[in-house]
Structures are given as C-alpha cells and as structure tokens.
Amino acid sequence: MDYKRKKKMTYFTIGLIFLLSGIEYAVILPTIWRYLQTLGAAPYFLGLGLSAFSLTGLLSGPLFGHLSDKTHTTKKIILFANLFEIVGNFMYFMGYSKWLLLSSRLVAGIGTGAGSSIFGFLTRSTAPEDRSTVFAAVMACRQAGLLIGPAFNLFLRLCDFQLGPFVVNKYTAPGLFMCLLWTLLQLAVVFMYWDIPPQEEPVGEGDREVGDGEEEEEEEEGKPLIGPRHDILGSYGSVVTPEPPRSTADPAISNVNLPPLSPPPSPPPGEAGDSSHVKSFSMSREFLREEVVVLLTAQFITLFNQTALETMVTPLTQQYFNFGELENSIMYCICSVEVIAGFLFVRWLSRRTAERVVLAVGLILCNISCVWCLIFLANPQGTPPWQLAEFIIGVFLQVLGLPFVAVAQVSLFSKITSEKTQGFSQGVRRSVGGLATIFGPLWAGGLTGNLYVMLGLMMVLLALLTIMMFFSYERLVEPAVVEHAESSEDCGE
C-alpha cells in the first residue's frame, strides 16, 4: 500500500476516534444526572462523575504523549488506551452503585490520554500552514459525534430488558453501547492505522540537498578561491568549518581573522557535563514563556467555562422548562450542528487570517456570551417563552465562540512549542484542559442555586484572559524567524 493511501486511512481512523469520543459524551451526559438519582446519589455527585473522567485523562495524557515522543509510535498507545474505554464503559453499564459509576468514569478517562499522542503525531506529520485546517477537521469529527450521539439516544432510551444478571434500560444502555463501539474501533485501529513517518518526502529531499551541498562545498574548498562565496556561506554557514572571510580577498587580513573562527566549532566543553541540567532547564523555558502561558491559560479558562455551563444546563432546563432526556438530547444535537458549522467556518478562515485574530474573535464572542448569561440566566424573568428565548440565545453565543478559541489555541500551541517533544507538550496542554474540566463541573455542581457567583467567576476569568492576550498579542505568532536568526548569528561568529 502506498504512502498516500496509508496516510488517508490513518487520518480517517483518527477521525473515528474523535467521533466516538463525541458520541460517548453525547449519549452519557444527558442521562447521567437521572442515572445518579436512581442510585441515590447526592447532587454533588454529578460534578464528581463529570470531573472523574477528566482527572485520569489529565494524568495519562502527558505519560502517553511522552511515550509517543520516545518511541515515535502511536498505534500501540491507542490500542492500549482504548482498553480502558472498553472496561470503563462496561462498568458504567453494570451500575450497581453510585461508587461503581464514579469508578467507571475514572477508568474510561484514562483512554482519553491517547489524544495527546494523536495531536503530537498530527503536528509532526503536517506542515505548519496546514495545521489549523487539520486540527479543525479533527475537532469537527468530535462535534459530529456530539451531533450523532443524541440520535442514538432516541433508541437507547427505549431499551428495557434483561441481559443475564444485568438490567438494560435507558440509563445503563449508553455504557453497553459505547463498550461495543470502542471494541469495534480496536479492529479499525489494527487494520487501518499506520505509524507513518512524519513528512517523509519533504524531509528526505531536504536531507539530500544538504548532503549534496556539503559535498560540493568540500570540493570547492580544494580549489583556489576566485571571489567571495556569499551563496555557500548564506545557505550552509552553520555547518561549514573554517572558511576565509566573505568581505575581503586579502590573505593577510584573512590570516588575522582566522583565529576567531576556530573557537566556535568547539563549544561543547561546558555543555557536555551539563546535558541533563540543560534538558531540565529547557523544560521550564518551554512552558514558562509568555506566549505559552497565555495559550495554556486560554485552554484552561475556556474549558472551565464550557464545562461549568454544561453542568449547569441539565438542572437548569429541568427546573425551568421541565426538560427530560429527549429534550436535552435534541438540544445537544442542535448545538452540535452549530459547532460543526463553526469549525468549518474556522477552517476556511484560518487559511486567510492569522490564528491570533481567530483567537481574539473567539474571546470577544465568549465575553458577550458570559455577560448575557450573567444578566438573563442568573435570575430568569418574564414569561416561560421569554425565559426560553433568553436561554437559547445564551447557549447559542457560548457555542458560537468555542470553535474559534479551540482551533486557534491548539494550532498556535503546536507551532510555538518544540516539534521533537510535541506529544509531551500536547499532553501538558490537555492536562491543563483536564484540570479545567475537573474544576468546572465541581464549581458549577455546587452553585446551581447561586448562579450569580458561578457566572461571576467565569466573567472574571474571561476578562483576565482578554487582558493577557491584549498585552501578549505581538508574541502570539509562529517563531519561524528565530531559527534563521540563530543560524545567521552562527554564521557571523
């Protein structure tokens, strides 16, 4: 099978993985609240159940990402991670007690850690200019799962039979259904996923060019100098050993300038003994840079706000509009249509606009949404139809800003962090998001009766992020120029 066909099938399988993650979220979230109530759980267990899934994903993400960086393979990691999804969803199906249900979400969450390895793989196998479109497509697959998931709920809610010692009903059926889907996905990964080399063709050509250039340069050094060689020094200055200066042909001046040229090739004396220290120190430089901190903060705050609102929505619709599983499923289905349209638009927009502009647009929309919710949803007024209209507008604005922020910050993060450790870096980013998805439901789950406090903190966090981005706006760009600057400095020395 040729390289292009393998790449297409691998990308298709990655899309399936994110599709199933969206389906799982969509079939479980609308029913987990009532499921917990049937098991005698207190209201705060809703926040615990949603946070448990994120907690283990937070811990497993950097680990799986680091393994993929070391081994440069993701297939085995995905197969291993999916086993936790299968076991966790079967435990959810069993549902003997609220503690088993909580444990099931902890186990299933480990499987989400494979996402960091997948994002690292996508970063290494795509060109920087195409990364936003690829990430947008992958994220749209998850949203497609959120769209399809409620449709599955339409028939899962009709289940009411006995399967051996287990009861299959509208609450336990989603666990059994997802267990079967993740099992089928294992077969897809085995037969349709390849650990294809990253950017195989361009890198090979580049290596050959550099090798040819070095051979030609060695041959030229054996010939008498006719004039200054600006072309060679400009292209391969960083790999050339002692060479006559470019600015003069006077041998006397050339001999005077030779000594300063000899030290640069031997800088490793101090670095050789401190290699481990340099590695650990570069880790702090990698994640404590201003632009990286801003993007990680954006990841945390947007996911914190999103999961807090998602946790609040189910009890709110039950209290004010008497929504059940069917109504909630339809609502999530409509939201998914909006999000998919948003990702498609962002995919088109990212080819014509800088990512930091897309990020700024998303933050503006999120701020407007949070202000609307704080004014109209914290204490709904008016007739039921007017309250429903206020609720719909608030949810629409919140969902509208999500694709802009999500795609822009992921793409930018992949460009400003090292490509060699991209799996670990994506694991760190997803862990920060995992913290948000832990604290968000916990915060909202305990304050469903005091929405002013809950929404007020969300507004403060968004304002903080907006200020941070305003001051760091100039640094939110791909640092491609830095590499050329370093090479030119090396040439000059």
N, C-alpha and C positions, 0 to 999 in steps of 0.2 A: 504493500500500500504506500502511495507516495506521501510526501511531507504535507502537502496542502490538504489532502483528504483527512489525514490523521489530525491535523490542526482543527479542521472544521468539526470533526466528530468529538474531539476533546472539548472544544468550546460549547458544543451542543450539550454534552454531558454536564459541564459546569452550569449551564443554564437550567438543566433539570434539577441539579442540587439546590439551586436558589429558588426554583419554582416550588419544590417540596417544602422548603423552609417557610415559604409564604403560605402554602396550603395548611401546613401544621398550625401556624399562628392563627389562621382564619377559622379553622374548624374547632380549635380549642378555646380561644379567647371568648367567643360569645356564650359558651356553655359552662366554663369553669366556675363562674360565680354561683350558678344554681347547683352545680355538682357539689361544690363545697358545702352549700347549705343542706343538701340531702345527707351529708356525712356529719352534720352537727358542728361545722366549723364556725368560729367567730369571724366577724367582718374583716379583721386584720389579716386573716389567712389568705385573702385574695391577693394582697400585696406581697405576702411571703411566697405564694405559689408562683407569681409572675417574676419575682426577684430571684428565686432559686434557680430558674432556668438560666438567667444571666450570670449568676455567681460562678457556676462551674465553667461556663463559656469564657468568662473573664480569666480564669486560672489556666484553662487549657489552651487558649489562643496563642500566647507567647511561646508556650512549650512546643506546640505543633509547628508554629512558624519558625522557631529556631531549628527544629529537626529538618524542616524543608530546606533551610539555608545551608545546613551542613551536608545533607545528602543529595540536594538538588533533585529530589523526587517528591511527588505529592500523591501519587496513586495509592501507595500503601497506607499513607496517613489518612486519606479519605476513607478507604475501606475500614480501617481500624476505628475511625471516629464514628462512622455510620453504625457500627455495632452498638454503640451507646444509645443512639437514637432508637434503634430497634428495641433494645431491652427497656429503655425508659418509657417508650410509648406502650409497651405491653404491660408494664407496671401501672401505668395510668388507666389502662383498660381494666385491670383487676380491681382497683378501687375499693379495697376492704375498709380503709380508714383514711382520715384526712392526712395522717402522717405518711402513709404509703403513697398517697397522691403527691404530697410535697417531695418525697424522696424520688418519685418518678421524674419530676421536673428537674431535680438536681442531676440525675443520671443522663437524661436526654440532653441537658445543656452542655455536657462535655463534647457531644458531637458537633456543636456549633464552632468549636475551636479550629476545625479544619478550614474555616473560612479565611483565616489569616494566611494559611499556606496557599490557598487558591488565589488570593489577592497578590501575594508575592509572586506566584507563577505568572499571573496576568501582567504584572509590572515588568517582569524580565522578558516576556515574550511579545510585548507590544512597543511600538515606537512612542515617544513622549507626545507627539502631536495627535496620535490616535487614541491615547489612553482615556480621555474623557468620554469618547463615544463608546469604547468597550465597557468601561465601568457603568455608564448609563444603561447599556443594554443588559448587563448582568443584574443591575439593581431593578430594572424593569421586569426581569424574569421573576424576581421575588414578589413584585407588586402584582404580576399576573397571577401568581399563586394566591395572593390575598383576594384577587377577583374571583378565581375559580373556587376557592375554599368555601365560601358561603353557598355556592351551588351544590357542593357535596353535602352540606348541612341540611339541605332540603330533603334528602332521602335518609341521611343518618338519623335525623330526628324521628323517623318513622320506625326505627328498629325497636323491637320489643320481643325478644326470645331468649332462650336458654342455650348456652354453648358449654356443655359439660357442667362443671361447677360454677361457671361464670354467667353473670347476667349481662345481656347485651341490650342496652337501652340508649336513649338519645344522649346520655351523659358519658357512658363508657364506650360507645361505638367509635367516637373520634380516635381514641387511643388504639383500638384494634385496626382501624382503617389506616392510620399513619404507620403502624408497625408493618403492615403488608406493603405499603408504598416504599418505605425505606428498604425493605428486603428486596423488592424488585429493582431498586436503584443500585444495590450492590452488584447485580448482574450487569447493569448498564455500565458501571464503572469498570468492571472486569473486562468487558468486551469492546468498549467504545472510548476508553480513556488511555492516552499515552503521555508519558513524561517527555514531551518533545523538547529538543534543545532550544533555549531562548534565542530568538533572532538568528537562526542558524546561518542563513545565506549571507546577510549583510556582514556579519562578524567575520565569516570566513574570507570574504573578499577583502575586507579591511586588513586582515592579518597578512594576506598575500601581498597586498600593496606595500605595507610597511616593510615586509621582508625583502621584497624586490628593491625597495628604496634603499635599504641598508646595504644590500649587495652592490648596488650601483654606486653608492657613496664610497664604499671601500675601494672600488675600482678607481673612482675619480681621485681618491686621496693618493693613489700611487702615481698619478700623472702630475706634471708640473702645473702650478696654478697659473691660469690665464687672467683671471679677474675675480672680483668678489662674487661669492655664491649665495646670493640672498635667497634663492629658491630653496636650496637644500637646507640652509640654516633655519628658514622660516617653517619648513614642514617637519623637519626631523631634528630640530635643535636639541630636543630633550633627550635624544638617545645617542647623539654624536659625542665621541671622545675628543681630545684636544684638536682644535682646528684653528687655523690662522684667523686673525680678526677680520671682520667684514669691511671695516671702514677704511683700511689702508692696505697698500701693497708693499710698503717699505719693510724690508726684512729686519732692519734694526729695531724699528718700533714694534714689529711683530715679536721679536725675541724678548723685548721688555715686557710685553703683555702676556707672555706665555705663563709665567709663574702663577698669576691669579687664576688662570684657567684650570690648573691642576687640582686645587683642593676640592671643588665641587663633586667630582666623581667619588670621593671617599668620605661622605658624611655619616656612614653608619657607625662610627666608633661609639658614640653615646647612645645611639638608638638600639644597638644590638643587645645591650644588657637590660634595657628598659622596655622591651617589647610588650610584656604583659601589662606594665603600667600604662603604656601608650594606648593599648586596646581598651582598658577600663576607663581611661580618661576621655577617649574619643566617644565612648558611650554617653557620657554626660554632655559632651559638646553636641552630640547628635540630637538629643531630645530637649535640651535646655536652651536652644536657640530661640530667639524671639518669634520668628515665623512659625516654628514647630509648636511652640507653646500656644500661640493663637489658634492654630488649626485643631490641636487637641482640646482646647477649651471649647471651640465650636462643636466638636464631636460630642463632648460631654453635655453641654447646655442644651443643644437641640434635641438630643435623645432623652435627656432628663425631662424636658418639657413635653415631648411627644408621648413618652410612656406614662407620665403623670396624667395627661389629658385622656389617654386611652383607658387608664384605670378608673378615672372619674366618670367616663361616658356611660358605662353599663349601669351603675347605680343611679346616675342622674336620669337616664331615659326610663328606668324602671319607676323612679319616684314621680317624675313629672308627666311622662307620656305613657306609662304602663306598657313599655316595650318588653317583649319576650325574646326567645331565641330566634324566631323567624324575622322579626323586625330588626333585631341587631345584625343578623346575617345580611339582610338586604342593605342596611346602612353601610356595613363594611364593604359590600360589593360595589356600591356607588362610589365610595371613597377610593377604592382601588382603580376604578375607571379613571377618576380624576388624576390619581398619582401616575398611572401609566401614561396618560396624555402629557402630564408634566415632564416625565422622564424623556419621552420622545421629543418634546419641545427643547428640553435642555440639551439633548444630544445634538439637535440641529444648531442650537445657539452656541454651544461650546466650540464649534468649528469656526465661528465668526467673531467670537468675543472672548476676551481673557477670562480665565477662571475666577480671578478675584472680583471681576464685575458681576459674574453669575452669583458668587457668594454674597456680595453686597445686596443684590436684588432679593435673594432668599431671606437675608436677615431683615430687610425692610418689611417683607410680607409677614415674617414671623412676629415682628414687633406690632404690626397692625392687628394681627390675629389675637395676640395676647391682650392688647388694650380692649379689643371688642369683647373678649370673654370676661375680662375683669369688670366691664361696665354692664353687660347684658346677661351673663350666665351666672355670676356670683349670687345674684338675687333676682331671679326672673320675675318680671312684672307683666301685667296685661292679661289678655285672654289666652287660652291654650293655643289657638292657631298662631298668635303673635309670638308666644314663647317658643313654639316650634320653629318659626321662621328665624328668630334670633339664634337658636341653637344650630340650625342648618348653616347660616352664614358664618358663624364662628368656626364650625368644623371645616367648612369649605376653605376659609382663609388659612387655617392651620395646615391642612393637607396641601394647599397650593404652594406654600413656601418650602415644603420638605424636599422635593427633588432638586431644587436649586442649591440648597445648602449641602445636601448629601453628596451629590456628584462632584461639586466644586471642591469641597474639602478633602475628599478621598483622592481625587486626581492630583491636586496640589501637593498633598502629603507624600504621594508616591514619587513626585518629581524633586522635592527638596530634601528627601532622605536618601541614604545610600542604597544603590541598587543591589549591592552584594548581600546586604542584610535585610532585604525587603520583607522577607517572611516574618522575621522577628519584629521589624518596625510596624508592619501591619497588625501583628499580634498585640503590640503595645497599644496601637490606635483602637483596636477592637476591645481591648481590655478597659480602656478609658470609657468607651461606649458601654461596656458591660457594667461598669460602676454606675453609670447614669441610669441604665435600665434596672439596676437594683434599687437605687435611692429614689428614682422617680415613682415607681409604684408604692414604695413604702411611705413616701411623703404624701402622696395623694390618698392612699388607702386609709391613713389615719386622720385625714382632714376633709373627708367628703361632706361633713356637716359644717365646715367653716371654709368656704371657697374663697373668701377674700384673702385669707392668709396664704392658702395654697397658690392661688393665681398671683398674689402679690410678690412672692418669692420668685416665681417664674419670670415676672416682668423685670425684677431687679437683675436677675441673671442675664436676661437678653440685653438689657441696657449696658451691663458691664461688657458683654461680648462685643456689642456695637462700638463702644469706646475703644476697646483693644484693637479691633480691626481698623478703625479710623487712624490710629497712630502707627499701625504697622502695615498700612496698605501698600507702601512702596516696596516692602520686603516680600510680599506675597507673590513672587514670580519664580519661575524655574531658574536656578542658578547656573545656567549653561555657560555664562560668561566667565565664571570663576575659574573653570578648568583651563580656559585659554589664557587667562591672566597668569595662572600659576606656571603654565608651560612657557609663556613669554618671559617671565621672571627667571626661570631656569636657564633659558637661552641667553639672557643678558648676563647672568653670572658666569 
